[in-house]
C-alpha cells in the first residue's frame, strides 16, 4: 500500500476555513515565542491587543476605518484577477481618486448633498483615468500591466505630494504639507465610521453578484481562465479586458475618495498608508473572490490595528512587521495545504 499526497484543484469551504484558522493560530504562537525570546510578555501583549481592539467601541471603530479602504483596494485587485490581469497599481489609482475628489471639493462650490456624489464620481474617474494607459497598452500592444501599473504608483504619489505642498497647500497655514480641510465630509455611520463602510461592503456584494449571475460575468470568467477558448467561442476578450481593468481602477479611485472625504478630510502625502499594496494581499487572501475580500480586509484591518497597539506597548516597528508577515505567510501556506489530500493506492503488479 503506497501513500502519497494528491493536490486537488479546489478545497472545500470547510477545509479551507479550518486550514486558515489553524495557520493563523500557529502564526500567533510562533510570534509569541519570538516575543518571549526577546524579553517581552506575549500573553500580556495579546490581552492588551484583544482588549483594545474588541473590548471597546473605539477599537472597533478604528478597525472599521481600516476595513473600508482595504475592502475596496482588495476588490480592485480581485476584479482584475477575474480577467487574468494583475493590477499592481491600486496604490496609484487610490491617490488619483483622492486627488480628483479633492480638486472637486476645493474648487467647485456647492452644498454637500451635491458635492459628495460629484466627489464620488470624480474619485472613480480619477482611478479609471490612471489605469487607462496600462489598460490600452495591455489590450492593444500586449504590454505587461504588472510593470505599467506599478510604475504609475510613484507618479501618482509624487503628484499628490507636489499639489499638497505647493499649489493646493493650505492657504491658512493651519496644517503643514496638506491642503485645507475639505468642507464636505462623508456622514457618520456608527461612531467615527463613515458611510463608506457599508458602501464598500455593498459594492463588493454587487460586484460578486455581477460576476456570478450575469452573462457578462460568465464571459469574463471564461476569458480569464482561458483567453484562447474565449476568443474561439466568439467572446470579445479585448473589450472585456478593457472594461474589467477600467472598473478595477475606478474602484481603487473610489477608495481614495472615501479616505479623503470620510477619514482624513485633507489631501496629503502618505494618505494611502499603503492601502493599495495591502489590497494585493487582501485579494490573495480572498483567493480572488470579490465577496471574500470582505473577510480578507477584516483580517488585515485587525492585523494592522493590532500592530498599532503593539507599538504603543513598546514593540518596535520591525517586530510588528515581522509578526504581520508571519501571519500572512502561515495563512498563505495553510491555503495551499488545504488543497492536498493523503491518498493510498496499491502498487502496480509486475
N, C-alpha and C positions, 0 to 999 in steps of 0.2 A: 504494500500500500504506500503510494507516494503522496506526500503532502506538499502543496505549492500555493503561492499567492496568485490570485487572479484579479486583475483590475476590471471593474465594471464601468460602463460608460456613464452611469449616474448612480447616485446614492439615494436611498430612501430618505424622506424628510426626518424621520425619527432618528435614523442612524447619524445623519449629518448634524442634527441638533445635539445629540449625545456626544459626538466626537468634538464638536466645538466647545461644549461645556467642560469636558474633560481637559481639553487643550488649554482653555483659559485658567482652569484650576491649577494645572501643572505649571503654567507660566507664573502664576501668583506665588506658588510655593517656591519656585526657583528664585524669583525676585526677593522673596522673604529671606531665603538662605543667604543670598548675596548681601542683603542689607544687614543681616545679623553678623556676617563675616566682617563687615566694615564698621561694626560697633553700634549700629542703630538698633532700635527695638521694633521689629516688624509688626508684632501684634498690636502694639500701642499705635503705630502709624496707621495700620489698617482700620483700627477702631475709629481713629480721628477722621480718616477719609470717608468711611461709611456714615459717620455722624454728620459730617459737614456736607456730604453730597445728598444723602437720602433722609437725614434726620431733621431737616429744616426746609421751609419753603424757599428761603434764599438760595440754598444749594440746588434745589430742583429748578429754580428759575434760571440759574447760571447754566445748568445743563440744557435747558430749553433754548437759551440764546445760542448755544453752540450747535445744537442739533439742526436748527433751521438752515444755515448755510451749508452744513455738511450733507444734509439730505439733497439739496439742490446741486451741489458740485458733484456728489456721488451719482445723482441721477443723470447729470450731464455726461459723465464718462460712460455710464451704463447704457444710455441711449445710443451713443456712438458705437459701442460694442455690438449692438444689435445688427449693425450692417457690416461688422468685421473691421471697424476703424478704431484707432486709439486716439482719443482726444486728450493729449497731454497738456493742452493749453487752457484748461478751465481756469487756471490762475489768472492768465492774461485776460480772458473773457470776463472774469469776475471784476477785475479792475476796470475794464472798458465799460461794463454795465454801471458800475459805481460812478465813473467819470461822466457818462452820458446823463444819468439821473441827476447828478449834482448840477450839471450845466443847466438842465431844465429848471431845477429848483431855484438856482441863483439868479437866472436872467429872464425868466418868464413869470410875470406877475399873475396871481390868481388865487382863489380860495383852495384850501387843502382838498376839498371834495373833488375838485377838478384836477389839481396838480398831482395828486398821488397816482391816479390812473395814468396821467401823462408821463410821470417818472417811471412807472412800471413799464410802459411801452418803450420809453427811451432806454431803460436798462436792458430790455430784451433785444432791442435793435443794436445797442452797443455791443453786446456779446455776439450777436449774429454777424455784424459787420467785421468783427475782429477775427472770426473764423472763416470769413468768406474767401480770402485769398488761399489759405491752405485747402479749403474745400474744392475750389476750382482747379487748383494745381493737382490735387489727387484725382479729380474726376476726368480731367482732360489731358494731363501730362503724366499721370501715374507717379507723381512726386509723393514721397512718404509723408503722411500727415504727422508722424511722430516727430520729425525734425522741425517742420514749419510751425506747428502749433507750439512746440516747446520754445523755439527762438522768439516767438512773438510775446511770450510771457515777460521777457525782460524789457521789451519795448513798452508794453503797457505799464509795467511797474515804474519805469523811468518817466513816462508821460505824466502819470499821477503825481510823482514826486515833483516834477517840474511845475505843474499848474498849482499844486498845493503850497509850494514855497515861492512862487513867482506871480503869474498873472492873477490867480484866484486867491492869493494869500489874504487872510482875514484882515480887512482894512482897519478894523477897530483895535487890532493888536491884542485881542483877548486870549488868543492861543497862538503858539509858535508852530510854524510849518504845517498849518492846516487852513482850510477855507473857513469862512464864517459859518456859524451854526445854521443849519437849514431850518427854514420856517415851517416845513411840512414834515410831521412825524407820523409813522405808522401807528394807528391806535393800539392801545394795550389790550391783550387778550386775557392773560392771567398774570397779575403782578407786573413785573417788568418785561415779561414775554409778550411780544407784539403779535399782531395777526398774521405776520409772515409765517409763523409756526404751523398753524392749521392750513395755510395756503400751500406750504411746501409739501405737507402730507397729501393734501388733495391733488396736487399736481402729480405726485408720484403715483397715486392710485389711478388717475385719469390716463397717464402715460402707459402704465402697465395694462390697463383695460384696452387701450387703443392697439397696443401690440398684440394682445391676446385674442381679441374678439372682432377685429376688422380685417377686411380683405387686404388693405394696405399693410397692416401689421404682419399679416401672414406672408405677404410677398417680401417684406423687409427681412423677416426671419429666414426665409429661404435664401434670399440674396446674401445674407450674412454668413450662412452656413456653407453655401456652395454657389459662388458667383457664376461659374460656368453653367451650372444647371439652370440657374435663374435666367441667364441670357438665352439658353437653348429653349426654355419654355416661353420666351417672348416677354419676360418681365423687364421693365425699364430699369436696369441696375443703376445706370449713371444718375438718372433722375431721383431714384430712391436714395442713393448715396448723398446727393446734394441736399435733399430735404432733411434727411436724418442728421447730417452734420450741422446744418444751419440750426436745426432745432436744438441740438446739443449745445451750441454756442449761446443761443438765446436763453436757455435755462440757466447756464452759468452767469450770464449777464443779469438775470433776474435776482440771483443770489447776491450779486454786488449791489443792486438797487435796494434790496431789503436790508442789507447790512448798513448801508449809509443812511437810510431813512428810518430804520427801526432800532438800531443798536448804537451806532457811533455818532450819527447826526452831523457829521462833518466828513469831508473828503480829506484824507491824509495818507502819507506814505505808510506802508505796512498795514493798511486797513484790512487786508485779506487774512492776515495771520496764517498764511499757508493753507487756507481752506481749499484752494484749487488743487494743490498737491495731495492734501489729505483726502480729497474726493476720489482720487485714484485708488487709494487704499480702501475707502468705503465701498467702491464699486467692485473691487476684487473680493472683499469680504462677503459682499452680497452675491458673488459669482455672476455678476452681470444682470441680476434680477432688478427690474425697476421698482418692484414692491419691496424687495429685500434690502434696498438701500436705507429704508426707514430704520430697520433693526441695526444695520451696519453703522449708520450715522449715530444712533443712540449709544452703541458700544463705544464708538470713537469719542463721542462727547463726554461720556463718563471717564474714559481714559485721560482725556485732556484736562478735565476738571480735577481729577484725582492728582494729576501732575502738578497743577497749580497749588493744590492743598499741600502736597508733599514739600514743595518749595518753601511754603510758609512755615513748615516744621523743620527747616534747616537742611533738607535734602537738596543737593546741588542739581543744576540743570542737566548735567551729563548723566547722572544716575537716573533721573526721571525719563530722559530719552531712552536710556538702556532698558528700563522697565517697559516702556511703551513698545520698543522694538521686540522685546521678548514675547509680549502678549500677541503682537501681530504675527511674529514668526511661528509661535506654537499654534496659533489659530489656523494659519495657512497650512502647516503640516497636518493638523487634525483634519482639515477639509480634504486634503489629498488622501490621507489614510482611510477616510470614510468610504472611498471607492473600492477598497481592496477587501477581498474575502479569502479565507483559508478554505481550500478545496482539496479533496483527496481523490486520487484516481489509482486504478490498478495498473501496474506496469505492463507494457505490451508483451505478449507472449512471443517467445522465439519461434 
